[in-house]
Amino acid sequence: MRPDVVIIGAGIAGLSSAVWLAEAGLKVSVFEASDVPGGRARSWVDPVMADSVDIGPHILINKYANMCALLERLGTADQVLWQTEELLVVFDRGRSIRFKVGGLPAPLHYLRNLPRILPSVPLRHLLSNTRLAWNTLRSSAPELMRLDDRSGREHLERCGVSDFFIDWFWASAAIAMLAVPVERCSAASLMRLLGQALGHNDIAFGMPKVGLSDLYAWPAIDFIRRHGGDVQFGCAVDGLLRGQGRITGVRLNDGAEVEAPAVVLAVQPTAIAALLPETHALAQTARRFQPSPYISCYLWFDRPITTTRFWARPWCPERFNTDFYNLSNIRPATRSAALIASNIIWSQRVEHLSDAAIIEATRREIAEFAPQAQRAVLLSASVHRIPMAIAAAFPGTETARPRTAVEPGLWLAGDWVDSGLPYCMESATRSGALAAEAVLAACGVHRALALPPPKPGGLGRWLRSGGPGEDF
């Protein structure tokens, strides 16, 4: 039957859009080129250890309003373990620094961490961030976007931040949140993150207690099918149909044509060129977005090695991993005494190494934090090489992010779309809801589906200059 909407891609953005459109009563057909759903946030069963493993461990934030709303709708919100007792543990030069939030209005809530930080960072280097924080708290979103023409390091140096603190903190923040070195990331992207961090004293990290596909992808597919929609795998789209000045459907790779009055393009930017003419404005925009690759490692041990669920290390190009997850303390169904997952972000520097070399280096870095790992027996290990974590947040890309509406009959969804958020799962989820809103509006149905980006509070709310689009 002819669908009301065709959605290309069964990742977070595509499935988010499909869920809201199916619930609104539209007949949705989702076409996914691969054999499994989830895109860049998917999971599968490890063939050796039979545990559910993700393409790479992902973390959620309690400010992900759209992602949390989607999980509530799918009935899986209780499958996220929220780390509320502390924000995170940073392992730096043999010392564990445990960061906590709360207790004072934002941004003063970070003061409680001073006794923990000062042994590693002299006070003068912390104070070198004063002008940066003041300027960011006073800036509206449009003002921050004007920083998109410079790198993060360039902006930090202009604001007087010391080289020591840039290398100790900001280099790690850029890699962890933007997957790009601070020398190459957009200052606009980095400062938007700072504005959010300074504006909330209740941030918490959440870790899925099940594989990502079981958290949202398969439940979303079940939801779509129960509402009369369809999701097909191994079904690539290789072109769009046009007629009477608008998009009228899609052409599948087997030559079949599927007509539909609305098409949502929910694929990563590197896949756009195959679907649009080379001269199309969106195809030209998509070429500006380059992938940031990463490598994820999963190591199974024969004994417990730490009670900590999640820890990170300051960024250093000579080291491998940046963040580690003790899944045995997060997912009760793991089949070994300890399952540790980790991420090597901006992984070009180690891409030439064999899996065995990466596993050995990862085990060594785990043992630096948890020495028991060196004495434990390694039961199994796997290495996942992912060409694209997110789009690289280079200078100029923040203001180049495309809008939801492309042309009549065609809408766009994905974490790289202009969602008002950094590249992340929440951006993908919100973009899917924005696309669903736009499709419904074209049908004459006006419904608010996308929840707004979080609005920083505390002292920053009073300091910002305000005006249209003041949210970060």
TILO-193169 format. One line per 8 residues: number of its first residue (from 1); their letters; for each residue x, y, z of N, C-alpha, C. Coordinates in steps of 0.1 Angstrom, whole numbers. Layout:
// residues N
NUM) A) X,Y,Z,X,Y,Z,X,Y,Z; ...
This chain:
// residues 472
1) MRPDVVII) 8,-12,0,0,0,0,9,12,0; 4,23,-6,11,35,-7,12,42,7; 24,44,13,25,50,26,23,65,25; 20,71,37,19,85,38,32,92,39; 42,85,45,55,90,47,65,78,45; 76,81,38,87,72,37,99,78,45; 105,70,53,116,75,61,128,66,57; 139,73,53,151,66,49,161,66,61
9) GAGIAGLS) 163,54,66,172,53,77,165,49,90; 170,38,97,164,34,109,173,36,121; 180,47,121,188,51,133,179,59,143; 185,66,152,177,73,162,168,83,156; 173,91,146,165,102,140,153,96,133; 156,86,124,145,80,116,135,74,124; 139,66,134,129,59,143,121,69,152; 128,79,156,121,90,164,110,96,156
17) SAVWLAEA) 113,100,144,103,106,135,92,96,132; 96,84,129,86,74,126,76,71,137; 81,71,150,72,68,161,62,79,162; 66,92,162,57,103,163,47,103,152; 51,101,140,42,101,128,32,89,129; 37,78,132,28,66,133,18,68,144; 22,74,155,12,76,166,2,87,162; 6,96,153,-4,106,148,-13,100,138
25) GLKVSVFE) -12,88,134,-21,81,125,-17,80,111; -4,85,107,0,83,94,6,70,91; 5,65,79,11,52,75,25,54,71; 34,48,79,49,51,78,56,38,72; 65,41,63,74,30,58,88,35,60; 96,27,68,110,30,70,118,20,62; 128,25,55,137,17,47,151,18,53; 157,7,57,170,7,62,180,-2,54
33) ASDVPGGR) 191,4,50,200,-3,41,207,-15,47; 210,-14,60,216,-26,67,206,-36,72; 211,-47,78,203,-57,82,198,-56,96; 202,-45,103,198,-43,117,195,-28,119; 187,-24,129,184,-10,131,194,-4,141; 193,9,142,201,16,152,212,25,147; 216,23,134,226,32,128,239,32,136; 243,44,140,255,46,148,253,45,163
41) ARSWVDPV) 241,40,167,238,37,181,231,24,182; 238,13,178,231,0,178,239,-10,186; 233,-22,188,239,-32,196,237,-46,190; 244,-56,194,242,-69,189,247,-79,200; 245,-92,198,250,-102,208,264,-106,204; 273,-105,213,287,-109,210,287,-124,207; 293,-129,196,293,-143,192,300,-152,201; 310,-147,209,318,-155,218,312,-156,232
49) MADSVDIG) 309,-144,238,305,-143,252,290,-142,253; 283,-140,242,268,-140,242,262,-128,251; 270,-118,253,265,-106,260,261,-96,249; 251,-87,252,248,-77,243,258,-66,244; 264,-62,232,274,-52,232,270,-41,222; 273,-29,225,270,-18,216,281,-16,206; 278,-9,195,288,-5,186,299,3,193; 295,10,203,304,17,212,296,21,224
57) PHILINKY) 302,21,236,294,25,248,289,40,247; 276,42,249,270,55,248,266,60,262; 265,73,264,261,78,277,250,88,274; 240,88,283,229,98,282,230,108,293; 224,119,291,224,130,301,209,133,305; 207,136,318,193,138,322,187,150,316; 194,158,308,189,170,301,184,166,287; 185,153,283,181,148,270,166,147,271
65) ANMCALLE) 158,158,270,144,157,272,137,149,261; 141,151,249,135,143,238,138,128,238; 150,125,241,154,111,242,146,104,254; 146,111,265,138,106,277,123,104,274; 118,114,266,103,113,263,101,101,253; 110,99,244,109,88,235,109,75,242; 119,73,252,120,61,260,107,59,268; 102,70,274,89,69,281,78,63,272
73) RLGTADQV) 77,69,260,67,64,251,69,50,247; 81,45,246,84,31,242,84,22,254; 83,27,266,82,19,278,95,13,283; 106,20,279,120,15,283,127,25,292; 121,35,297,128,46,304,135,40,317; 129,29,322,135,23,334,147,15,331; 151,14,319,163,7,315,175,15,314; 175,27,320,187,36,321,191,37,336
81) LWQTEELL) 203,35,339,209,36,352,215,50,354; 209,58,362,213,72,364,224,73,375; 235,79,372,246,80,382,244,94,389; 237,93,400,233,106,407,242,109,419; 249,99,424,258,101,435,270,109,432; 275,109,420,286,117,415,285,119,400; 291,129,395,290,131,381,299,122,373; 312,121,377,321,112,370,334,111,378
89) VVFDRGRS) 342,101,375,355,99,381,365,102,370; 375,111,373,386,113,363,399,108,369; 405,99,362,418,93,367,429,100,360; 437,108,369,447,117,364,460,114,371; 470,109,364,484,107,370,483,99,383; 476,88,382,476,79,394,466,83,405; 458,93,402,449,98,413,435,99,407; 425,95,415,411,95,411,404,108,416
97) IRFKVGGL) 399,116,407,392,128,411,377,126,409; 369,127,420,355,124,419,347,137,419; 342,140,407,334,152,405,320,151,409; 315,160,417,301,161,421,294,174,417; 281,174,416,274,186,413,263,188,424; 257,200,422,246,203,432,251,210,444; 242,214,453,245,221,465,244,236,465; 247,242,454,246,257,452,240,260,439
105) PAPLHYLR) 235,272,437,230,276,424,241,276,414; 237,273,401,246,273,390,251,287,388; 264,289,385,274,280,383,283,277,395; 278,282,407,286,280,419,287,266,424; 278,257,418,278,243,422,292,236,420; 300,241,411,313,235,409,323,238,420; 320,247,429,329,251,439,332,239,449; 323,230,451,325,219,460,335,210,455
113) NLPRILPS) 339,211,442,350,202,437,364,208,439; 365,221,443,378,227,445,388,219,453; 384,213,465,394,206,472,399,193,465; 391,188,456,395,176,448,404,180,437; 402,192,431,409,196,419,423,202,422; 424,210,433,436,218,436,448,210,437; 448,197,442,461,190,441,466,188,427; 457,188,417,462,185,404,463,198,396
121) VPLRHLLS) 455,208,399,455,221,391,457,233,401; 468,240,400,470,252,408,458,262,406; 455,269,416,444,278,416,445,289,405; 457,294,402,458,304,392,453,299,379; 455,286,376,450,281,363,435,280,363; 429,276,374,415,276,375,409,290,373; 415,300,379,410,313,378,412,319,364; 421,313,356,422,319,343,410,317,334
129) NTRLAWNT) 400,309,339,388,307,332,377,318,335; 380,327,344,370,336,349,364,345,338; 372,351,329,366,359,319,359,351,309; 364,338,306,357,329,297,343,326,302; 342,322,315,329,319,321,320,331,321; 325,343,324,316,355,325,311,358,311; 319,358,301,315,361,287,304,351,283; 307,338,286,297,328,281,284,329,288
137) LRSSAPEL) 284,331,301,271,333,308,263,344,303; 270,355,298,262,367,294,258,366,279; 262,355,272,260,354,258,247,347,255; 240,352,245,229,344,239,233,335,229; 224,326,224,228,316,214,233,322,201; 227,333,196,232,339,184,246,345,186; 248,350,198,262,356,201,272,345,201; 269,333,207,278,322,207,281,317,193
145) MRLDDRSG) 271,317,184,273,312,171,282,320,163; 285,333,167,294,341,160,308,337,162; 310,327,172,324,322,174,327,310,165; 318,307,156,320,295,148,331,297,138; 337,308,136,348,310,126,362,308,132; 362,304,145,375,302,151,375,289,159; 387,284,162,389,271,169,387,273,184; 384,262,191,382,263,205,395,268,212
153) REHLERCG) 406,263,208,419,268,215,421,283,213; 418,287,200,420,302,197,411,310,206; 399,306,208,390,314,216,394,313,231; 398,302,236,402,300,250,414,309,253; 424,309,243,435,318,245,432,333,245; 422,337,236,418,351,236,412,355,249; 405,345,256,399,348,268,408,347,280; 421,344,278,430,344,289,432,330,296
161) VSDFFIDW) 426,320,291,427,307,297,442,302,296; 448,297,306,462,292,306,463,280,297; 475,279,291,478,267,283,477,254,292; 481,255,304,480,243,313,466,239,314; 457,248,317,443,244,319,436,239,306; 440,246,294,435,241,281,439,227,279; 452,223,282,456,210,280,450,200,290; 448,204,302,444,195,313,429,193,312
169) FWASAAIA) 421,204,309,406,202,309,400,204,295; 402,215,289,395,218,276,398,208,265; 410,203,265,413,193,254,405,180,257; 403,177,269,395,165,272,380,167,270; 375,179,273,361,182,271,358,182,256; 367,188,248,365,188,233,364,174,228; 373,165,232,373,151,227,361,144,232; 358,145,245,347,137,251,333,141,245
177) MLAVPVER) 331,154,243,318,159,240,316,162,225; 327,166,218,326,169,204,334,160,195; 342,151,201,350,141,193,360,147,184; 365,159,188,375,166,179,385,173,189; 398,173,185,407,180,194,404,195,195; 407,201,206,404,215,209,410,224,199; 421,220,193,427,229,183,419,229,170; 410,219,168,403,218,155,388,220,157
185) CSAASLMR) 383,221,169,369,222,171,364,236,170; 351,238,167,345,251,166,343,257,180; 348,269,182,346,276,195,331,277,198; 323,279,188,308,280,190,303,267,197; 307,256,191,302,243,196,307,241,211; 320,245,213,325,243,227,319,252,237; 317,264,233,311,274,243,296,271,245; 289,265,236,275,262,238,275,251,249
193) LLGQALGH) 284,242,248,285,231,259,288,238,272; 298,248,273,301,254,285,289,261,291; 281,268,282,269,275,287,259,265,294; 258,253,288,249,244,295,255,239,308; 268,236,308,274,231,320,274,241,331; 275,254,328,275,264,338,261,267,343; 251,263,335,237,267,338,228,257,345; 234,245,348,226,235,355,234,228,366
201) NDIAFGMP) 228,228,378,235,222,389,230,208,392; 223,202,383,217,189,386,220,179,374; 231,181,367,234,172,356,237,159,361; 232,148,354,235,134,358,237,126,345; 246,117,345,249,108,334,241,95,336; 236,90,325,228,77,325,235,67,316; 234,55,320,240,44,312,230,33,310; 228,29,297,217,19,294,220,6,301
209) KVGLSDLY) 210,0,307,212,-13,314,210,-25,304; 206,-21,292,205,-31,281,212,-26,269; 214,-34,259,220,-29,246,212,-18,240; 218,-9,233,211,2,227,200,-2,218; 201,-12,210,190,-16,202,178,-21,210; 181,-27,221,170,-31,230,164,-19,238; 172,-9,240,167,3,247,157,11,239; 160,13,226,151,21,218,148,16,204
217) AWPAIDFI) 157,9,197,155,6,183,144,-5,181; 146,-17,187,135,-27,185,122,-23,192; 122,-16,204,109,-12,209,102,-1,199; 110,7,193,105,17,183,99,10,171; 106,0,166,100,-8,155,88,-15,159; 87,-21,170,75,-27,175,63,-17,176; 66,-5,181,56,6,182,51,10,168; 60,11,159,57,16,145,48,5,139
225) RRHGGDVQ) 51,-8,140,43,-18,134,30,-20,140; 29,-18,154,16,-19,160,7,-7,156; 13,4,151,5,15,147,3,15,132; 5,3,125,2,2,111,13,6,102; 25,8,107,36,11,99,45,-1,95; 56,2,88,64,-9,83,79,-5,84; 87,-14,87,102,-12,87,108,-24,80; 116,-20,69,122,-30,61,137,-29,62
233) FGCAVDGL) 144,-40,64,159,-40,65,165,-46,52; 178,-43,50,184,-47,37,178,-41,25; 172,-29,27,164,-23,17,169,-9,14; 180,-7,6,186,6,4,178,14,-6; 178,27,-3,172,37,-13,184,43,-21; 182,43,-34,193,48,-42,189,61,-50; 177,66,-47,174,79,-54,160,83,-49; 157,96,-52,144,102,-49,136,104,-62
241) LRGQGRIT) 123,102,-61,114,105,-72,109,119,-72; 108,125,-84,104,139,-85,93,141,-95; 84,150,-92,73,153,-101,66,165,-97; 62,174,-106,55,186,-104,62,195,-93; 75,196,-94,82,205,-85,84,200,-71; 82,187,-68,84,183,-54,89,168,-54; 93,163,-43,96,149,-41,84,141,-39; 83,130,-47,71,122,-47,73,108,-42
249) GVRLNDGA) 85,105,-38,87,91,-33,102,87,-35; 105,74,-34,118,70,-34,120,58,-44; 132,56,-49,135,45,-57,145,35,-49; 141,23,-48,149,13,-41,160,8,-49; 170,1,-43,181,-4,-51,178,-15,-60; 166,-22,-58,162,-32,-67,154,-27,-79; 153,-13,-80,146,-7,-91,131,-4,-87; 126,-9,-77,112,-6,-73,110,8,-69
257) EVEAPAVV) 99,14,-72,96,27,-68,84,28,-58; 86,36,-48,76,37,-37,72,52,-37; 59,54,-40,54,68,-40,49,71,-26; 51,84,-23,47,89,-10,47,104,-10; 37,111,-4,37,125,-4,47,132,4; 54,124,13,64,130,22,75,120,24; 87,125,23,99,117,25,108,124,36; 112,116,46,122,121,56,135,114,54
265) LAVQPTAI) 145,122,52,159,117,49,166,117,62; 168,105,68,174,104,82,187,96,81; 197,101,73,209,94,72,221,103,75; 232,98,77,244,106,81,248,114,69; 255,125,71,259,134,59,267,128,48; 275,118,52,283,111,42,275,102,32; 262,100,36,253,92,27,244,101,18; 245,114,20,236,123,13,239,123,-2
273) AALLPETH) 252,123,-6,256,124,-20,249,114,-29; 247,102,-24,242,91,-32,227,93,-35; 221,102,-28,206,103,-29,202,115,-36; 211,125,-38,207,138,-44,216,141,-55; 211,150,-65,220,154,-75,232,162,-69; 243,161,-76,256,167,-71,254,182,-69; 246,188,-77,244,203,-76,234,207,-66; 227,197,-59,217,201,-50,223,208,-38
281) ALAQTARR) 216,218,-32,222,226,-22,225,217,-9; 216,208,-6,219,199,5,231,190,3; 233,185,-9,244,177,-12,257,185,-10; 257,197,-14,269,206,-13,271,209,2; 261,211,10,262,214,24,268,201,31; 263,190,27,267,177,34,282,175,33; 288,179,22,302,177,19,310,184,30; 305,194,36,313,202,46,314,194,59
289) FQPSPYIS) 306,183,61,306,176,74,315,164,72; 326,163,79,335,152,79,333,143,91; 335,130,90,333,121,101,345,122,111; 341,120,124,351,118,134,350,103,138; 361,95,135,360,81,138,364,77,153; 360,66,157,364,61,170,365,45,169; 372,40,180,374,26,181,369,22,195; 360,12,196,355,8,209,360,-6,212
297) CYLWFDRP) 364,-8,225,369,-21,229,361,-27,240; 359,-40,239,351,-48,250,361,-59,255; 363,-59,268,372,-69,274,365,-76,286; 365,-89,285,358,-98,295,369,-104,304; 367,-102,318,377,-108,327,370,-118,336; 379,-126,342,374,-138,350,370,-134,365; 373,-121,368,370,-117,382,367,-102,382; 360,-98,393,357,-83,394,370,-75,395
305) ITTTRFWA) 370,-64,389,382,-56,390,380,-42,396; 368,-37,396,365,-24,402,350,-23,405; 347,-15,415,333,-12,417,328,1,410; 337,8,405,334,21,398,327,17,385; 316,24,382,308,21,369,315,28,357; 320,40,359,324,48,348,335,57,352; 346,58,344,357,67,346,363,72,333; 370,83,334,376,89,322,390,93,325
313) RPWCPERF) 398,96,315,411,100,316,413,113,308; 421,122,313,424,134,305,430,131,291; 426,138,281,430,136,268,445,137,266; 451,128,259,465,128,255,466,120,242; 471,126,232,472,119,219,481,106,220; 490,106,229,499,94,230,492,82,237; 481,85,244,473,75,251,462,70,241; 455,60,245,445,54,237,431,58,241
321) NTDFYNLS) 426,53,252,412,54,255,409,67,264; 397,72,262,393,84,270,383,81,281; 374,71,278,364,68,288,362,53,289; 358,48,301,357,34,304,344,31,311; 338,20,309,325,16,314,325,2,320; 323,0,332,323,-13,339,308,-18,337; 306,-25,326,292,-29,323,287,-40,333; 296,-47,339,291,-57,349,284,-50,361
329) NIRPATRS) 287,-37,363,281,-30,374,269,-21,369; 267,-22,356,256,-15,350,245,-24,344; 249,-35,338,240,-44,332,240,-58,339; 230,-61,347,231,-73,355,232,-86,348; 229,-86,335,228,-98,327,242,-102,321; 252,-94,323,265,-98,317,270,-112,323; 277,-119,314,280,-133,317,294,-136,323; 301,-125,325,314,-127,331,315,-119,344
337) AALIASNI) 326,-121,352,327,-113,364,329,-98,362; 336,-95,350,338,-81,347,338,-80,332; 330,-70,327,330,-66,313,333,-51,312; 344,-48,307,348,-33,306,348,-29,291; 341,-18,289,340,-13,275,347,1,275; 353,5,264,360,17,264,359,24,250; 363,36,249,363,44,236,376,50,234; 381,48,222,392,55,216,387,66,206
345) IWSQRVEH) 386,78,210,380,88,202,391,96,194; 386,100,182,396,106,172,407,96,170; 403,85,165,411,73,165,420,71,153; 422,81,145,431,80,133,445,77,137; 449,82,149,463,80,154,466,65,157; 456,57,159,459,43,162,452,33,152; 447,39,141,439,30,132,448,20,125; 461,22,124,470,13,118,474,1,126
353) LSDAAIIE) 471,1,139,474,-9,148,465,-21,147; 470,-33,150,462,-45,150,452,-45,161; 442,-53,161,432,-55,172,440,-60,184; 449,-69,183,457,-74,194,464,-63,201; 471,-54,194,478,-43,200,469,-33,207; 457,-31,201,447,-22,207,442,-28,220; 439,-41,220,434,-48,232,445,-47,243; 457,-50,240,468,-50,250,470,-36,256
361) ATRREIAE) 469,-25,248,470,-12,253,458,-8,261; 447,-12,257,435,-10,265,435,-17,279; 439,-29,279,441,-36,291,451,-29,301; 462,-25,295,472,-18,303,466,-5,309; 458,2,301,452,15,307,441,12,317; 433,1,315,424,-3,325,431,-6,339; 442,-13,337,450,-18,349,456,-6,357; 459,5,350,464,17,356,454,22,366
369) FAPQAQRA) 441,21,363,430,26,372,426,15,382; 425,2,377,421,-9,385,432,-20,383; 442,-20,392,453,-30,391,449,-44,390; 437,-48,395,433,-61,395,432,-67,380; 430,-58,371,428,-62,357,441,-68,351; 453,-64,357,465,-70,352,467,-85,357; 461,-88,369,462,-101,374,450,-110,370; 440,-104,365,428,-112,360,431,-119,347
377) VLLSASVH) 424,-130,344,425,-137,332,415,-130,322; 421,-127,310,412,-121,299,405,-132,292; 392,-133,294,385,-144,288,382,-142,273; 380,-129,269,377,-126,255,378,-111,253; 379,-107,241,380,-93,238,375,-90,223; 369,-79,221,365,-75,207,368,-61,205; 371,-57,193,374,-44,189,364,-40,178; 358,-28,180,348,-23,170,354,-10,164
385) RIPMAIAA) 356,-10,151,361,2,144,350,9,137; 347,21,142,336,29,137,340,41,129; 337,41,116,342,52,108,337,66,112; 325,66,118,319,79,121,312,78,135; 317,85,145,310,86,157,299,97,155; 304,109,153,295,120,149,302,128,139; 296,138,133,302,147,124,312,155,132; 324,157,126,335,165,133,330,180,134
393) AFPGTETA) 331,185,146,326,199,149,337,209,146; 341,209,133,351,218,128,346,233,128; 355,243,129,350,257,127,342,258,114; 331,265,115,323,267,103,311,257,101; 312,246,108,301,236,106,289,239,115; 291,246,126,279,249,135,269,257,127; 274,268,120,264,277,113,260,271,100; 267,260,95,263,253,83,253,242,84
401) RPRTAVEP) 249,239,97,240,228,99,227,231,92; 221,222,84,210,224,76,197,224,84; 187,231,79,173,231,85,166,218,82; 155,216,89,146,204,87,140,204,73; 134,215,69,128,215,56,138,217,45; 138,207,35,148,208,24,141,213,11; 131,207,7,123,212,-5,109,206,-4; 99,210,-12,86,204,-10,86,189,-11
409) GLWLAGDW) 80,183,-1,80,168,0,92,161,6; 102,169,10,114,163,16,119,171,28; 121,163,39,125,168,52,137,160,56; 145,166,65,158,161,70,158,159,85; 164,148,89,165,145,103,179,138,105; 185,141,117,198,136,120,205,144,130; 215,139,137,222,147,147,229,159,142; 232,159,129,239,170,123,230,181,118
417) VDSGLPYC) 217,179,119,207,189,115,207,200,125; 202,212,122,202,224,131,191,221,141; 194,214,152,184,211,162,185,220,174; 195,229,174,198,237,186,206,230,197; 212,218,193,219,210,202,232,206,196; 242,202,204,254,196,198,251,183,192; 261,178,184,259,164,178,258,154,189; 247,147,190,246,137,201,232,130,198
425) MESATRSG) 229,120,207,217,112,206,205,121,207; 206,131,216,195,140,219,192,149,206; 203,153,200,201,161,187,194,152,177; 198,140,175,192,131,166,177,129,169; 174,127,182,160,124,186,151,137,184; 157,148,188,149,161,186,147,164,171; 157,161,163,155,164,149,145,155,143; 144,143,147,133,134,143,119,139,146
433) ALAAEAVL) 118,145,159,105,151,163,102,163,155; 113,171,152,111,183,143,106,179,129; 112,169,124,108,165,110,93,160,111; 89,152,121,76,148,122,66,160,124; 70,170,131,61,182,132,59,188,119; 70,189,111,69,196,98,61,188,88; 62,174,88,54,166,79,39,167,83; 36,167,96,22,169,100,17,182,96
441) AACGVHRA) 25,193,98,21,206,94,17,207,80; 25,200,71,22,200,57,9,193,54; 5,184,63,-8,177,62,-19,185,68; -16,197,74,-26,205,80,-28,202,95; -20,194,101,-21,190,115,-9,197,122; -13,206,131,-2,213,139,-1,208,153; 10,201,155,12,195,168,26,197,173; 28,201,185,41,203,191,47,190,196
449) LALPPPKP) 57,185,190,63,172,194,77,174,200; 85,183,194,99,184,198,100,193,211; 106,188,221,108,195,233,120,205,231; 120,217,237,130,226,235,143,222,241; 155,227,236,167,225,243,167,230,257; 174,224,266,174,229,280,179,243,281; 172,251,290,175,265,291,183,267,304; 196,271,303,204,273,314,197,282,325
457) GGLGRWLR) 199,279,337,193,287,348,204,292,357; 201,294,370,211,299,379,214,314,376; 226,318,379,230,332,377,231,335,362; 234,325,354,235,328,340,222,334,334; 211,329,339,198,334,334,196,349,336; 202,354,346,201,369,349,212,377,341; 223,370,337,234,377,331,233,377,316; 226,367,310,225,367,295,218,379,290
465) SGGPGEDF) 223,384,278,218,396,272,204,394,267; 199,381,265,186,378,261,184,381,246; 171,383,243,168,385,229,163,373,222; 159,373,210,154,361,203,164,350,202; 159,338,204,168,327,204,179,326,215; 175,330,227,185,331,237,189,318,243; 181,307,240,184,294,245,197,289,239; 205,281,246,217,276,241,214,264,232
